[in-house]
Structures are given as C-alpha cells and as structure tokens.
Amino acid sequence: GIQWYNGSDVATGATGTAIGTGQANTTAIVTTQGTGSYAAQLCNDLTVGSYSDWYLPSKDELGKLYLNKGTIGGFVNGIYWSSSEFDASIAWCHGFNIGFQFTSYKYLTDRVRAVRAF
C-alpha cells in the first residue's frame, strides 16, 4: 500500500467524483503535493510500454472498476484509493473486499490501481 498524500494535510482541489474527473484530480494532487512517493504521483509517473498517461481514478471511476473487477482482473480483496478528496485530511476509497466506498485518512496506506481512460 501507499499513502494518498505526501505528508501534508492540505486541500488539493481534487474534489471531482464523477467519471471523467480522475485525470484532473490527479493533476491537482500532484501540483499541490509535489514530488514524492504517494498514490497520485505513483500513477502520474507510471509508464507501461509506450503509455505514460496514467492517473488515479476518481470515486465513481473506481466504483465502475469494482463493478467490472471480474472482467478487468488483477484486483485483490483490499482497499483502493480514489483521487477524490473529501477534505484536507480525508479522501474517498473503495473496499474491494467489502464492496462499498467510504472515506479514509490520507496518511493511511491503501492499494492503488492506475487507469488511462474512461
């Protein structure tokens, strides 16, 4: 697992929850938090083959991933971060082991699943 934040409890403006807002959220998080080892930066820096346009999915994008986890594959039963921020110290996540979304403190370590498009 990895933390949502880079050690700073600050609002990043990553408040989009709808499908299509994950990329903007990720950009806002990385711009505010800077370099380091945290969920959005990990996705932002990912390169697989020739693809380097990865991002941390929004709350609703992550929910859609959960609904299609069997078809997509590669998920484990655990908690995954979304890019959707609740406030300066809390962000949305999805429990793939329990099947619903909830908020969690940004300093906790949870799983990450990078996506490229929705």
C-alpha positions as CSV (number, residue, x, y, z in Angstrom):
1,G,0.0,0.0,0.0
2,I,0.9,3.7,-0.3
3,Q,-0.4,6.9,1.3
4,W,-2.7,9.2,-0.5
5,Y,-0.7,12.3,0.4
6,N,2.9,13.4,0.5
7,G,2.9,14.2,4.2
8,S,0.9,17.4,4.0
9,D,-2.7,17.7,5.2
10,V,-3.8,20.3,2.7
11,A,-6.8,20.6,0.4
12,T,-5.7,19.9,-3.2
13,G,-8.9,20.8,-5.0
14,A,-9.2,17.2,-6.2
15,T,-13.0,17.2,-5.4
16,G,-14.3,15.6,-8.7
17,T,-16.1,12.4,-8.1
18,A,-17.8,11.7,-11.5
19,I,-16.5,9.5,-14.3
20,G,-14.1,11.7,-16.3
21,T,-12.7,13.7,-13.4
22,G,-9.8,11.4,-12.3
23,Q,-7.2,12.9,-14.6
24,A,-7.9,16.4,-13.4
25,N,-7.9,15.3,-9.8
26,T,-4.6,13.6,-10.2
27,T,-3.1,16.7,-11.8
28,A,-4.4,18.8,-8.9
29,I,-3.0,16.4,-6.3
30,V,0.5,16.3,-7.9
31,T,0.6,20.0,-8.5
32,T,-0.3,20.7,-4.8
33,Q,1.7,17.8,-3.2
34,G,4.8,18.0,-5.4
35,T,7.2,15.2,-5.9
36,G,7.3,12.2,-3.6
37,S,6.0,8.7,-3.0
38,Y,2.2,8.8,-2.8
39,A,-0.8,7.4,-4.7
40,A,-1.4,10.1,-7.3
41,Q,2.3,10.6,-8.0
42,L,2.8,6.8,-8.5
43,C,0.0,6.8,-11.1
44,N,1.2,10.0,-12.7
45,D,4.8,8.7,-13.1
46,L,3.7,5.2,-14.4
47,T,4.9,4.1,-17.9
48,V,3.8,0.8,-19.2
49,G,5.1,0.0,-22.7
50,S,4.6,3.3,-24.7
51,Y,1.8,4.5,-22.4
52,S,2.6,7.3,-19.9
53,D,-0.9,8.9,-19.5
54,W,-1.9,7.0,-16.3
55,Y,-3.9,8.6,-13.4
56,L,-5.5,7.7,-10.1
57,P,-9.3,7.1,-10.8
58,S,-12.0,9.3,-9.3
59,K,-14.5,7.9,-6.7
60,D,-17.1,7.0,-9.4
61,E,-14.4,5.6,-11.8
62,L,-13.2,3.4,-9.0
63,G,-16.7,2.3,-8.4
64,K,-17.1,1.3,-12.0
65,L,-13.8,-0.7,-11.8
66,Y,-15.2,-2.5,-8.8
67,L,-18.4,-3.4,-10.7
68,N,-16.3,-4.8,-13.5
69,K,-13.4,-6.3,-11.5
70,G,-14.1,-9.8,-12.7
71,T,-13.8,-8.8,-16.4
72,I,-10.8,-6.5,-15.9
73,G,-8.9,-8.7,-13.5
74,G,-5.8,-8.1,-11.4
75,F,-7.6,-6.9,-8.3
76,V,-7.2,-8.3,-4.8
77,N,-9.6,-8.0,-1.8
78,G,-8.4,-4.8,-0.2
79,I,-9.0,-1.1,0.0
80,Y,-8.1,1.1,-3.1
81,W,-7.6,4.8,-3.1
82,S,-9.5,7.1,-5.4
83,S,-8.3,10.6,-6.5
84,S,-11.4,12.2,-5.0
85,E,-10.6,14.3,-1.9
86,F,-13.2,14.7,0.9
87,D,-11.3,17.4,2.8
88,A,-7.7,18.4,3.7
89,S,-7.1,15.2,5.6
90,I,-9.5,12.7,4.2
91,A,-10.1,11.1,0.7
92,W,-12.5,8.6,-0.8
93,C,-11.6,4.9,-1.2
94,H,-13.3,1.7,-2.2
95,G,-13.2,-1.6,-0.2
96,F,-13.0,-4.3,-2.9
97,N,-13.2,-6.8,0.0
98,I,-16.5,-5.3,1.4
99,G,-18.0,-3.8,-1.7
100,F,-18.6,-0.2,-0.8
101,Q,-17.0,3.3,-0.7
102,F,-16.0,5.2,2.4
103,T,-13.6,7.9,3.5
104,S,-10.2,7.3,5.0
105,Y,-7.4,9.4,6.4
106,K,-4.8,10.3,3.7
107,Y,-1.9,9.1,5.8
108,L,-3.1,5.5,5.8
109,T,-1.6,3.1,3.3
110,D,-4.0,1.5,0.8
111,R,-3.8,0.0,-2.7
112,V,-3.7,1.9,-6.0
113,R,-5.0,0.9,-9.4
114,A,-3.8,3.3,-12.2
115,V,-6.1,3.9,-15.2
116,R,-5.7,5.6,-18.6
117,A,-9.2,6.5,-19.7
118,F,-12.9,6.1,-19.0
